Amino acid sequence: MTREETLKLFDIIRQDDLSSFCALNSQADILDTSFGRFPILSVCYLYNSKKIIRRFEKQLLKQTEFESAFEPIGLYKDFKLKAGKTLRFYAGKSDRIMPIEMLAILGKDRKTKKYFKLFSTDEKIKRIYDCKNQKAEIYDKKIKISHKKMKKGAKITLLSIFISIISIGALFGGYAGIYGLGTKHCPKQIYSESQFSKIGEGETIKLQRNLTFKSSPSFENFKGTINGNGKAIRIKQSTAAPFFEEFSGEIKNLKIEIIIDSLAISEDFALLTHTNDGKIENTKIIFSSNVEMNIEENANFALFADTNNGTIENCKVCVNIDISKSGTKDVAFSPFASVNNGTITNCETEIGSSITAENVDVCGIATENYSEITSSKNYSSISQTSTLAEWSPNVAGISLLNQGTISECVNYGELSATNEMSAESATIFVGGICAINYATISYSKNLANIIANSNDSTLVVGGISAFCRIANYDDNPTIESCGTEGDFDVSKNSDSAYIFCGGIAGAMRGTLSQSYSLSTFKNGSDTSTRNQTGQVFGLSYGSVSMEGIIVYLNISSVYCMSVKNVPKTLSAVNINGAYYTDGVLNADITTCTKEEIESTETYLNLQ
């Protein structure tokens, strides 16, 4: 099946277009198709394609061998939104996500029990239900699934609730109006730590005074509303457990303050919630600590959410953190979200913040962005020192990895990355906005200095993105209407290592338009020492034709400041692993003075 045919079939399933599905199946048997790791029935369950399921479920359940086809990028993104904690069983792996597993992940317990005998995935099903706080007992190809556990105090019958409300109204008259019923129009008034600790899963509450806890309060799920009413929750010590494991309600007008000596973390962790499916707005987290990541697997640490599927809006972070790790696994810290599948908008890491890391990747807003980060700012200084052989440090002002949209964001915080060990196969990525960009960055600026140094590692450093590249050959990574005014100090201790540094991007393949660079470079371009520094790009990619070198760049209305020690807008072109440095970039880039750039429409549109 070709890529186009695969994407067509994928769209038919998402739209639950039964007639088109039947037509395709009549032309060629498609029921054994697997979109990468996802058989057709798993995809139908994910998108709730009721018509196709009703017509073909019995046939699809009998499929045991599959014909692999292209896995659309959007499919895995949508799966991540539903997978929650079970995602750890599938990230980076090649095992198929069978229909019975998809049913278990989606909480379709009745169907899971009904079809379980057709599959032999006992242990994985048990692990999935363990993540959902349910118990799965398997015997004679049958499965018994427990109900989801409720918190202590939540097992109250509707009758007792009704009696309680009647009693309150009858005995105390206005009492319910004072303390609230926990509804949207009559929020429960919270005066004490004890009251807060007992809030119900769907209640609406409103804080009436500041609260102080010895350790973080912990809830499994929360679907209600917390109105902080401008009050604060202060934590004297924090354990590696979030306030909410899963949050699908609303938090607003709240301040959370955690100032502790130390915090030890051994897995993915966020202070506020592991998974946010709701809305968090006008909330500020103040966090100061020495953090040690003692991990055996790759892990992330964030303040607001490990995975954000909802909205984080008008929120702030004041963070002063020294974070380090033991071991060689990948670890990252970000103030707002480790993985953003939702929207982060108008958020800010405040002036006075500082993030210092040892062998931990760091950024100012979100570690991985697959959706939207808009109108957000980083004022925090961010630095990482690598003391591990072959470790590749990543540092960015906004996001370490972008496969979505970053727009109207500004980095004000100085960025620094240093590799102190011998690590010839490692690469240091430092980007004013993003370390590695696969998608779109627009109307964003870096106004801070960037410092990077290594012994013998390759350095890729850019004012907007360190590395801007394609994930698939149909992709077109884009930087549009962006500007950089920070200065670069990029150096290495070995002439065997490369530096690829540019005012806009260290290395780029894609589209650049309506952008400018006012950056200067402490270390100039020097091909003999492999210092490939360009006013706009350090490196791009291309091919050789009869007309000469063709660069894989689409450029329009770009301006850069003339810098004596960096004579070219593009320093080097990689063609099949060889670096060409003598060519001239034929593109719409204008080199001029600072004053001339500041008079252009491109510059003025970003002010």
C-alpha positions as CSV (number, residue, x, y, z in Angstrom):
1,M,0.0,0.0,0.0
2,T,1.4,3.4,-1.0
3,R,1.8,6.3,1.4
4,E,-1.1,8.1,-0.3
5,E,-3.4,5.0,-0.1
6,T,-2.5,4.6,3.5
7,L,-3.3,8.2,4.4
8,K,-6.6,7.9,2.5
9,L,-7.6,4.8,4.4
10,F,-6.6,6.5,7.7
11,D,-8.9,9.5,6.9
12,I,-11.8,7.2,6.0
13,I,-11.5,5.4,9.4
14,R,-11.3,8.7,11.3
15,Q,-14.4,10.0,9.5
16,D,-16.2,6.7,10.0
17,D,-16.9,6.6,6.3
18,L,-18.4,3.1,6.0
19,S,-19.3,3.3,2.3
20,S,-15.7,4.3,1.3
21,F,-14.3,1.7,3.6
22,C,-16.4,-1.0,2.0
23,A,-15.5,0.2,-1.5
24,L,-11.8,0.0,-0.7
25,N,-12.2,-3.5,0.8
26,S,-14.0,-4.7,-2.2
27,Q,-11.2,-3.6,-4.5
28,A,-8.5,-5.3,-2.3
29,D,-8.6,-7.0,1.1
30,I,-7.5,-4.2,3.5
31,L,-8.6,-5.9,6.8
32,D,-5.0,-7.1,7.5
33,T,-3.6,-3.6,7.2
34,S,-1.6,-2.3,10.2
35,F,-0.7,1.4,10.3
36,G,2.8,0.8,11.7
37,R,2.0,-0.6,15.2
38,F,-1.8,0.0,14.9
39,P,-4.0,-2.7,13.3
40,I,-7.2,-1.3,11.7
41,L,-9.5,-2.4,14.6
42,S,-7.2,-0.6,17.1
43,V,-7.5,2.6,15.0
44,C,-11.3,2.2,14.8
45,Y,-11.5,1.8,18.6
46,L,-9.3,4.9,19.1
47,Y,-11.5,7.1,16.9
48,N,-14.8,5.4,17.9
49,S,-15.6,4.6,14.3
50,K,-18.9,3.0,15.2
51,K,-20.2,2.3,11.7
52,I,-17.1,0.5,10.6
53,I,-16.8,-1.4,13.9
54,R,-20.5,-2.5,13.7
55,R,-20.0,-3.9,10.2
56,F,-16.5,-5.4,10.3
57,E,-15.6,-6.0,14.0
58,K,-16.0,-9.8,13.9
59,Q,-13.8,-10.1,10.8
60,L,-11.2,-7.7,12.2
61,L,-11.0,-9.6,15.5
62,K,-9.9,-12.7,13.6
63,Q,-6.9,-11.0,12.1
64,T,-3.6,-12.5,13.5
65,E,-1.2,-11.6,10.7
66,F,-0.8,-8.1,9.4
67,E,0.5,-6.2,6.4
68,S,2.5,-3.2,7.7
69,A,1.8,0.2,6.2
70,F,3.0,3.7,6.9
71,E,2.1,5.0,10.4
72,P,0.7,8.6,10.2
73,I,2.2,11.1,12.6
74,G,-1.2,12.2,13.8
75,L,-2.2,8.7,14.8
76,Y,0.5,8.4,17.5
77,K,-0.2,11.9,18.7
78,D,-3.9,11.0,19.2
79,F,-3.0,7.8,20.8
80,K,-0.8,9.6,23.3
81,L,-3.7,11.8,24.4
82,K,-5.6,8.7,25.4
83,A,-2.8,6.5,26.7
84,G,-2.0,8.4,29.8
85,K,0.4,6.5,32.1
86,T,0.2,3.4,29.8
87,L,2.2,5.3,27.1
88,R,5.4,4.1,28.8
89,F,4.7,0.6,27.5
90,Y,4.7,1.8,23.9
91,A,7.0,4.8,23.5
92,G,9.9,4.0,21.2
93,K,8.9,0.3,20.8
94,S,7.8,-1.7,17.8
95,D,5.2,-4.0,19.4
96,R,1.8,-3.8,17.9
97,I,-0.9,-2.2,19.9
98,M,-3.6,-4.9,19.6
99,P,-7.3,-4.2,19.7
100,I,-7.7,-5.8,23.2
101,E,-5.0,-3.5,24.5
102,M,-6.6,-0.4,23.0
103,L,-9.9,-1.4,24.6
104,A,-8.2,-1.7,28.0
105,I,-6.4,1.7,27.5
106,L,-9.7,3.4,26.6
107,G,-11.5,1.9,29.6
108,K,-13.9,-0.2,27.6
109,D,-13.9,-2.9,30.3
110,R,-17.1,-4.7,29.1
111,K,-15.6,-5.3,25.6
112,T,-12.2,-6.2,27.1
113,K,-13.8,-9.0,29.0
114,K,-15.9,-10.1,26.1
115,Y,-13.0,-10.4,23.6
116,F,-10.2,-11.2,25.9
117,K,-10.2,-14.9,25.0
118,L,-9.3,-14.1,21.4
119,F,-5.9,-12.6,22.4
120,S,-2.8,-13.8,24.4
121,T,-1.6,-10.6,25.9
122,D,-2.1,-11.4,29.6
123,E,0.8,-9.6,31.2
124,K,0.5,-6.4,29.2
125,I,-3.2,-6.2,30.0
126,K,-2.4,-6.6,33.7
127,R,0.1,-3.8,33.5
128,I,-2.3,-1.5,31.7
129,Y,-4.9,-2.0,34.4
130,D,-2.3,-1.5,37.1
131,C,-1.6,1.9,35.6
132,K,-5.4,2.6,35.8
133,N,-5.5,1.6,39.4
134,Q,-7.6,-1.5,38.6
135,K,-6.9,-5.1,39.1
136,A,-7.0,-7.7,36.3
137,E,-7.3,-11.4,37.3
138,I,-6.9,-13.9,34.5
139,Y,-8.0,-17.5,34.5
140,D,-9.0,-20.0,31.8
141,K,-8.7,-17.3,29.1
142,K,-11.1,-15.2,31.0
143,I,-10.5,-11.9,32.7
144,K,-12.0,-10.3,35.8
145,I,-11.5,-6.6,36.0
146,S,-12.1,-4.7,39.3
147,H,-13.9,-1.4,39.4
148,K,-11.7,1.7,39.6
149,K,-10.7,2.4,43.1
150,M,-12.3,5.3,44.8
151,K,-10.6,7.6,47.3
152,K,-11.3,7.1,51.0
153,G,-14.4,9.0,51.9
154,A,-15.8,8.9,48.4
155,K,-18.0,5.8,48.9
156,I,-21.1,7.7,49.8
157,T,-24.5,6.8,48.4
158,L,-26.8,9.3,46.7
159,L,-29.3,8.7,49.4
160,S,-26.9,9.7,52.2
161,I,-25.9,12.8,50.2
162,F,-29.5,13.7,49.8
163,I,-30.2,13.2,53.5
164,S,-27.2,15.3,54.5
165,I,-28.3,18.2,52.3
166,I,-31.8,18.0,53.7
167,S,-30.5,17.9,57.3
168,I,-28.2,20.9,56.8
169,G,-31.1,22.9,55.3
170,A,-33.5,21.9,58.0
171,L,-31.3,22.3,61.0
172,F,-29.1,25.3,60.1
173,G,-31.0,27.3,57.5
174,G,-28.3,29.5,56.0
175,Y,-25.4,27.2,56.9
176,A,-25.2,25.8,53.4
177,G,-25.0,29.3,51.9
178,I,-22.0,30.1,54.1
179,Y,-20.0,26.9,53.6
180,G,-21.2,26.0,50.2
181,L,-22.6,22.8,48.5
182,G,-19.6,22.3,46.2
183,T,-21.6,23.2,43.1
184,K,-20.8,25.7,40.4
185,H,-23.3,28.3,41.7
186,C,-22.6,27.5,45.4
187,P,-18.9,26.6,45.8
188,K,-17.7,25.0,48.9
189,Q,-15.8,27.5,51.0
190,I,-12.4,26.2,52.2
191,Y,-10.9,27.6,55.4
192,S,-8.6,24.8,56.5
193,E,-6.1,22.2,55.3
194,S,-8.4,19.5,56.5
195,Q,-11.2,20.7,54.4
196,F,-9.0,21.0,51.3
197,S,-7.7,17.4,51.8
198,K,-11.3,16.1,51.7
199,I,-12.6,17.8,48.6
200,G,-14.6,15.5,46.3
201,E,-13.7,14.6,42.7
202,G,-16.3,16.8,41.0
203,E,-16.7,19.6,43.6
204,T,-16.3,23.4,43.1
205,I,-14.3,25.0,45.9
206,K,-13.1,28.5,46.8
207,L,-10.2,29.1,49.1
208,Q,-10.9,31.6,51.9
209,R,-7.4,31.8,53.4
210,N,-3.8,30.7,52.7
211,L,-3.1,27.0,53.5
212,T,0.1,25.4,54.6
213,F,0.8,21.7,54.3
214,K,3.7,19.6,55.7
215,S,3.7,17.7,52.5
216,S,2.0,17.9,49.1
217,P,-1.7,16.9,49.2
218,S,-2.4,14.1,46.8
219,F,-5.5,13.2,44.8
220,E,-6.1,10.5,42.2
221,N,-8.5,12.3,39.9
222,F,-10.1,15.7,40.0
223,K,-12.9,17.0,37.7
224,G,-14.2,20.0,39.6
225,T,-13.1,23.6,40.0
226,I,-10.5,25.1,42.4
227,N,-10.8,28.8,42.7
228,G,-7.7,30.0,44.6
229,N,-9.4,33.4,45.2
230,G,-5.9,34.9,45.1
231,K,-4.8,32.8,48.1
232,A,-1.7,30.5,48.4
233,I,-1.0,26.9,49.1
234,R,2.4,26.5,50.8
235,I,4.2,23.2,51.0
236,K,6.9,22.7,53.7
237,Q,8.3,19.5,52.1
238,S,7.5,17.7,48.8
239,T,7.4,14.1,48.0
240,A,7.7,12.9,44.4
241,A,3.9,12.7,43.9
242,P,1.8,15.3,42.2
243,F,-1.2,17.1,43.7
244,F,-3.4,15.3,41.0
245,E,-2.6,12.2,39.1
246,E,-5.2,13.1,36.5
247,F,-6.8,16.5,36.3
248,S,-9.7,17.3,34.0
249,G,-11.3,20.2,35.9
250,E,-10.3,23.9,36.3
251,I,-7.8,25.7,38.5
252,K,-7.7,29.5,38.6
253,N,-6.4,32.4,40.7
254,L,-4.1,30.2,42.8
255,K,-0.5,30.5,44.0
256,I,1.5,27.4,45.0
257,E,4.7,27.9,46.9
258,I,7.2,25.0,47.5
259,I,10.6,26.1,48.9
260,I,12.5,23.1,50.1
261,D,16.1,22.0,50.5
262,S,16.0,18.9,48.3
263,L,13.8,16.7,46.2
264,A,14.6,13.2,44.9
265,I,12.9,11.9,41.8
266,S,13.1,8.5,40.2
267,E,10.5,8.7,37.4
268,D,8.4,11.1,35.3
269,F,7.0,13.7,37.7
270,A,5.2,17.0,37.9
271,L,4.4,19.0,41.0
272,L,0.8,19.9,40.1
273,T,-0.6,17.1,37.9
274,H,0.7,14.1,36.0
275,T,-1.9,14.6,33.2
276,N,-3.8,17.8,32.6
277,D,-7.0,17.3,30.5
278,G,-8.6,20.5,31.9
279,K,-7.8,24.2,32.2
280,I,-5.2,25.8,34.5
281,E,-5.3,29.6,34.4
282,N,-4.0,32.6,36.5
283,T,-1.9,30.2,38.6
284,K,1.6,30.8,39.8
285,I,4.1,28.2,41.1
286,I,7.1,29.3,43.2
287,F,9.6,26.5,43.4
288,S,13.1,26.5,44.9
289,S,15.1,23.3,45.6
290,N,18.1,21.1,44.8
291,V,16.7,18.2,42.7
292,E,18.3,14.9,42.2
293,M,17.0,12.7,39.4
294,N,17.9,9.1,40.4
295,I,16.6,7.2,37.4
296,E,16.9,3.9,35.6
297,E,14.8,5.0,32.5
298,N,14.4,8.2,30.5
299,A,12.3,10.6,32.6
300,N,11.0,14.2,32.7
301,F,10.3,16.7,35.5
302,A,8.0,19.7,35.2
303,L,6.2,22.0,37.6
304,F,2.7,22.2,36.0
305,A,2.1,19.0,34.1
306,D,4.0,15.9,32.9
307,T,1.6,15.7,30.0
308,N,-0.6,18.7,29.1
309,N,-3.6,17.7,26.9
310,G,-5.7,20.7,28.0
311,T,-4.9,24.4,28.5
312,I,-2.4,26.2,30.6
313,E,-3.1,29.9,30.3
314,N,-1.9,33.2,31.9
315,C,0.3,31.2,34.3
316,K,3.7,32.1,35.8
317,V,6.6,30.3,37.3
318,C,9.3,31.6,39.6
319,V,11.9,28.9,39.8
320,N,15.3,28.6,41.4
321,I,16.6,25.1,40.9
322,D,19.8,23.2,40.8
323,I,19.0,19.9,39.1
324,S,21.3,16.9,38.5
325,K,21.0,13.2,37.6
326,S,22.8,10.0,38.2
327,G,23.1,7.4,35.4
328,T,23.2,7.8,31.6
329,K,19.5,8.0,30.7
330,D,17.9,11.0,29.1
331,V,16.4,13.5,31.6
332,A,14.8,16.9,31.0
333,F,13.3,19.7,33.1
334,S,10.8,22.3,32.1
335,P,8.7,24.8,34.1
336,F,5.3,24.2,32.5
337,A,5.0,20.8,30.7
338,S,7.2,17.9,29.8
339,V,4.9,17.0,26.8
340,N,2.5,19.5,25.4
341,N,-0.3,18.1,23.4
342,G,-2.7,21.0,24.2
343,T,-2.2,24.7,24.5
344,I,0.2,26.8,26.5
345,T,-0.6,30.4,26.1
346,N,0.5,33.7,27.7
347,C,2.7,31.9,30.2
348,E,5.9,33.2,31.7
349,T,9.0,32.0,33.6
350,E,9.6,35.2,35.6
351,I,12.5,37.6,36.0
352,G,14.8,36.4,38.8
353,S,14.4,32.8,37.9
354,S,17.4,30.5,37.5
355,I,17.7,27.0,36.2
356,T,21.1,25.3,36.6
357,A,21.5,21.7,35.5
358,E,24.1,19.0,35.4
359,N,23.5,16.3,32.8
360,V,19.8,17.3,32.5
361,D,18.4,19.0,29.4
362,V,16.6,22.2,30.2
363,C,14.3,24.9,28.7
364,G,12.1,27.8,29.7
365,I,8.5,26.6,28.9
366,A,7.9,23.0,27.6
367,T,10.3,20.1,26.9
368,E,8.4,18.6,23.9
369,N,5.7,20.6,22.0
370,Y,3.4,18.7,19.7
371,S,0.6,21.3,19.6
372,E,0.7,25.1,20.5
373,I,2.9,27.4,22.6
374,T,1.8,31.0,22.1
375,S,2.6,34.4,23.6
376,S,4.9,33.0,26.2
377,K,8.2,34.4,27.7
378,N,11.2,33.1,29.4
379,Y,13.2,35.4,31.6
380,S,15.1,32.7,33.5
381,S,18.8,32.2,33.0
382,I,19.3,28.6,31.9
383,S,22.5,26.6,31.9
384,Q,23.6,23.0,31.6
385,T,27.0,21.4,32.3
386,S,27.7,17.9,31.0
387,T,30.1,15.8,33.1
388,L,29.3,12.5,31.4
389,A,31.1,11.0,28.5
390,E,29.0,10.9,25.3
391,W,26.2,13.0,26.8
392,S,24.6,15.5,24.4
393,P,23.3,18.6,26.3
394,N,20.2,20.4,24.9
395,V,19.3,23.9,26.1
396,A,16.5,26.2,24.7
397,G,14.7,29.3,25.8
398,I,11.2,28.0,25.0
399,S,11.1,24.3,24.0
400,L,13.7,21.6,23.4
401,L,11.7,19.8,20.6
402,N,9.0,21.4,18.5
403,Q,6.7,19.3,16.3
404,G,3.8,21.8,16.6
405,T,3.6,25.6,16.5
406,I,5.5,28.1,18.6
407,S,4.3,31.6,18.0
408,E,4.7,35.1,19.6
409,C,7.2,33.8,22.1
410,V,10.3,35.7,23.5
411,N,13.4,34.5,25.2
412,Y,15.1,37.1,27.5
413,G,17.2,34.6,29.6
414,E,20.8,33.9,28.9
415,L,21.5,30.4,27.7
416,S,24.6,28.3,28.4
417,A,25.8,24.8,27.7
418,T,29.1,23.3,28.5
419,N,30.5,19.8,27.9
420,E,33.5,19.2,30.2
421,M,34.1,15.6,29.2
422,S,35.5,13.9,26.1
423,A,32.5,13.1,24.0
424,E,33.4,13.1,20.3
425,S,30.2,11.4,19.2
426,A,28.0,13.8,21.2
427,T,26.4,17.0,19.9
428,I,25.4,20.1,21.9
429,F,22.2,21.8,20.8
430,V,21.4,25.3,22.0
431,G,18.6,27.4,20.5
432,G,17.2,30.8,21.6
433,I,13.6,29.6,21.0
434,C,14.0,25.8,20.2
435,A,16.8,23.3,20.3
436,I,15.4,21.0,17.5
437,N,12.5,22.2,15.2
438,Y,10.5,20.0,12.9
439,A,7.5,22.3,12.4
440,T,6.7,26.0,12.7
441,I,8.2,28.9,14.7
442,S,6.7,32.3,14.0
443,Y,6.6,35.8,15.3
444,S,9.2,34.9,18.0
445,K,12.4,36.5,19.2
446,N,15.6,35.7,21.1
447,L,17.0,38.8,22.9
448,A,19.5,37.0,25.1
449,N,23.2,36.0,24.8
450,I,24.0,32.4,24.0
451,I,27.2,30.7,25.4
452,A,28.3,27.2,24.4
453,N,31.6,25.4,24.9
454,S,32.8,21.9,24.4
455,N,36.0,19.9,24.6
456,D,35.6,17.8,21.4
457,S,31.8,17.6,20.9
458,T,30.0,19.1,17.9
459,L,28.2,22.4,18.7
460,V,25.0,23.3,16.9
461,V,23.8,26.8,18.0
462,G,21.1,29.1,16.6
463,G,19.4,32.3,17.7
464,I,15.9,30.9,16.9
465,S,16.6,27.1,16.4
466,A,19.7,25.1,16.9
467,F,18.7,22.5,14.4
468,C,15.8,22.9,12.0
469,R,15.2,19.7,10.0
470,I,12.6,17.4,8.4
471,A,11.0,14.5,10.2
472,N,9.6,13.1,7.0
473,Y,10.3,14.2,3.4
474,D,6.9,15.7,3.1
475,D,7.6,18.1,6.0
476,N,8.7,21.7,5.6
477,P,10.1,23.1,8.8
478,T,9.5,26.8,8.9
479,I,10.8,29.9,10.7
480,E,8.7,32.9,9.8
481,S,8.7,36.5,11.1
482,C,11.4,35.8,13.8
483,G,14.3,37.9,15.0
484,T,17.4,37.5,17.1
485,E,19.5,40.2,18.9
486,G,21.5,38.1,21.3
487,D,25.3,37.7,21.0
488,F,27.1,34.3,20.6
489,D,30.1,33.0,22.4
490,V,30.7,29.6,21.0
491,S,34.0,27.8,21.4
492,K,35.6,24.4,21.6
493,N,38.9,23.0,22.8
494,S,39.6,20.7,19.8
495,D,40.0,21.5,16.1
496,S,38.6,18.0,15.4
497,A,35.1,19.1,16.5
498,Y,32.7,21.2,14.4
499,I,30.9,24.4,15.3
500,F,27.7,25.1,13.3
501,C,26.4,28.5,14.5
502,G,24.0,31.0,12.9
503,G,22.1,34.1,13.9
504,I,18.8,32.3,13.0
505,A,19.8,28.6,12.9
506,G,22.9,26.5,13.5
507,A,21.7,24.0,10.9
508,M,18.6,24.3,8.8
509,R,16.7,22.7,6.0
510,G,13.3,24.3,5.2
511,T,11.7,27.8,4.9
512,L,12.9,31.1,6.4
513,S,11.0,34.3,5.7
514,Q,10.4,37.8,7.1
515,S,13.1,37.5,9.7
516,Y,16.2,39.3,10.9
517,S,19.5,38.8,12.8
518,L,21.2,41.6,14.8
519,S,23.5,39.1,16.5
520,T,27.3,39.4,16.8
521,F,29.8,36.5,17.2
522,K,32.7,36.5,19.7
523,N,34.3,33.6,17.8
524,G,34.5,34.2,14.1
525,S,34.1,31.9,11.2
526,D,37.3,29.8,10.5
527,T,37.0,26.9,8.1
528,S,40.5,25.7,9.0
529,T,39.4,25.0,12.6
530,R,35.9,23.8,11.5
531,N,34.2,26.8,13.0
532,Q,31.3,27.1,10.5
533,T,29.6,30.3,11.7
534,G,27.3,32.3,9.5
535,Q,25.4,35.5,9.9
536,V,22.1,33.6,9.3
537,F,23.0,29.8,9.1
538,G,26.0,27.8,10.1
539,L,25.0,24.8,8.0
540,S,22.5,23.8,5.4
541,Y,22.0,20.8,3.2
542,G,22.0,20.5,-0.6
543,S,22.9,18.7,-3.8
544,V,25.1,19.3,-6.8
545,S,23.6,20.0,-10.3
546,M,24.8,21.4,-13.6
547,E,24.1,24.9,-12.2
548,G,26.2,24.3,-9.1
549,I,25.2,23.7,-5.5
550,I,21.5,23.7,-4.8
551,V,20.7,24.5,-1.2
552,Y,17.6,22.9,0.5
553,L,16.4,26.3,1.7
554,N,13.5,28.5,0.7
555,I,14.3,32.1,1.8
556,S,12.5,35.4,1.4
557,S,12.8,38.9,3.0
558,V,15.6,38.1,5.5
559,Y,18.0,40.7,6.9
560,C,21.2,40.3,8.8
561,M,23.8,42.7,10.3
562,S,27.2,42.9,8.7
563,V,29.8,41.3,11.0
564,K,33.5,41.5,10.1
565,N,34.6,38.2,11.6
566,V,31.6,36.3,10.1
567,P,31.7,37.2,6.4
568,K,29.0,34.8,5.0
569,T,25.3,34.4,5.6
570,L,25.7,30.6,5.2
571,S,28.9,29.1,6.2
572,A,28.7,25.5,5.0
573,V,26.6,23.1,2.9
574,N,26.5,19.4,3.6
575,I,26.2,17.3,0.5
576,N,26.2,13.5,1.0
577,G,28.4,13.9,4.1
578,A,30.9,16.3,2.6
579,Y,31.1,20.0,3.6
580,Y,31.3,22.7,0.9
581,T,32.4,26.1,2.2
582,D,33.3,28.1,-1.0
583,G,29.9,28.5,-2.5
584,V,27.7,31.7,-2.3
585,L,24.2,31.4,-1.0
586,N,21.9,32.6,-3.8
587,A,18.8,33.8,-1.8
588,D,16.8,36.8,-0.6
589,I,19.1,37.8,2.3
590,T,20.2,41.4,2.7
591,T,23.3,42.2,4.7
592,C,23.2,45.8,6.1
593,T,23.7,47.9,9.2
594,K,21.8,47.8,12.4
595,E,20.1,51.1,11.6
596,E,19.0,49.8,8.2
597,I,17.5,46.6,9.6
598,E,15.6,48.6,12.3
599,S,13.9,50.6,9.5
600,T,12.6,47.6,7.6
601,E,9.1,46.3,7.8
602,T,10.4,42.9,8.8
603,Y,11.9,44.4,11.9
604,L,9.1,46.8,12.8
605,N,6.4,44.0,12.5
606,L,8.1,42.2,15.4
607,Q,8.3,45.2,17.8
